[in-house]
Amino acid sequence: PVTPPIRFADLQVFLEDNVRVTAEPLFNFVAEGDITLNGTLAQPRPQGTISLRRGQVNLFVTQFGLARGYEQTATFTPNLGFDPILDVRL
């Protein structure tokens, strides 16, 4: 497959109005915030931190909800791509 020659340069992506971030069946979060996107269509490099407002994590046969009163975040760094660093309490 041929990838079109598309490049991102400081493209701001805003997550609003109960955007869901999911990787079923592992996790499902409602998120808000913004990230900056650089790189190519084939290799995008997101950067920024978004807030995880609510959601759950499924581990084997047990479902855990996000703890209230803690600032849950997903931080994106260019070298990790769309694999964020999660800071959550369950």
Secondary structure, DSSP 8 states (H G I E B T S, - for coil): ------EEEEEEEEEEEEEEEEETTTEEEEEEEEEEEEEESSSEEEEEEEEEEEEEEEETTEEEE--TTS--EEEE-GGGTT--EEE---
